[in-house]
Amino acid sequence: MLNVLNSSASTFNKQTDEVSRTEVDAKIAKISDVNEAIRQKQKEIADLQQQVKSMQSQTEVSRTKLQEAKSNFAAALERRRGEIQQQRKEFETILG
């Protein structure tokens, strides 16, 4: 009877160890999967951050070019106004 009890206890312990090992292995695999998903999301975030930096840089270049064009236009406009005023004075002198 004692041998049967010992044998049953041994079998129970082996089965419990196997179930525990299976559960632990499954949880470890799940943790690994979640960690991999996190790494992938971090890479996606880093890629998006790089895209944002690139877009910000392009926007700054565009802003600078626009300001330069605006400044050049304003200077050209003033220059042309001065030329027209000078021509008007010359015509008034000639006609005058």
C-alpha positions in Angstrom: 0.0 0.0 0.0 2.9 2.4 0.9 4.5 1.6 -2.5 1.3 2.5 -4.3 1.0 5.7 -2.4 4.6 6.6 -3.1 4.2 5.8 -6.7 1.1 7.9 -7.0 2.8 10.8 -5.2 5.8 10.5 -7.6 3.5 10.4 -10.6 1.5 13.4 -9.3 4.7 15.4 -8.7 6.0 14.6 -12.3 2.7 15.6 -13.8 2.6 18.8 -11.7 6.1 19.6 -12.8 5.2 19.0 -16.4 2.1 21.2 -16.2 4.1 23.9 -14.4 6.9 23.7 -16.9 4.4 24.0 -19.8 2.7 27.0 -18.2 6.0 28.7 -17.5 7.3 28.0 -21.1 4.0 29.4 -22.5 4.3 32.5 -20.4 7.9 33.0 -21.3 7.0 32.7 -25.0 4.2 35.2 -24.5 6.6 37.6 -22.8 9.0 37.3 -25.6 6.2 38.0 -28.1 5.2 41.1 -26.2 8.8 42.3 -26.0 9.2 41.8 -29.7 6.0 43.8 -30.3 7.3 46.6 -28.1 10.6 46.6 -30.0 8.7 46.8 -33.3 6.5 49.7 -32.0 9.6 51.5 -30.8 11.1 51.2 -34.2 7.9 52.5 -35.8 7.9 55.5 -33.4 11.6 56.2 -34.1 10.8 56.1 -37.9 7.9 58.5 -37.4 10.1 60.8 -35.3 12.6 60.8 -38.1 9.9 61.7 -40.6 8.7 64.5 -38.4 12.3 65.9 -38.2 12.6 65.7 -41.9 9.3 67.4 -42.5 10.3 70.2 -40.0 13.5 70.7 -41.8 11.8 70.9 -45.1 9.2 73.3 -43.7 12.0 75.5 -42.3 13.7 75.6 -45.7 10.4 76.5 -47.4 9.7 79.2 -44.8 13.2 80.7 -45.4 12.7 80.6 -49.2 9.3 82.3 -48.8 10.7 85.0 -46.6 13.6 85.6 -49.0 11.2 85.8 -52.0 8.9 88.2 -50.0 11.9 90.4 -49.2 13.2 90.3 -52.7 9.8 91.2 -54.0 9.4 94.1 -51.6 12.9 95.4 -52.6 12.1 95.1 -56.3 8.8 96.8 -55.8 10.4 99.8 -54.0 13.1 99.9 -56.7 10.5 99.9 -59.5 8.5 102.6 -57.7 11.6 104.8 -57.5 12.3 104.2 -61.2 8.8 105.2 -62.1 9.0 108.4 -59.9 12.3 109.3 -61.6 10.8 108.8 -65.0 7.8 110.9 -64.1 10.1 113.7 -63.0 12.1 113.4 -66.2 8.9 113.6 -68.3 7.6 116.5 -66.3 10.9 118.3 -66.9 10.8 117.6 -70.6 7.1 118.6 -70.9 7.4 121.3 -68.3 
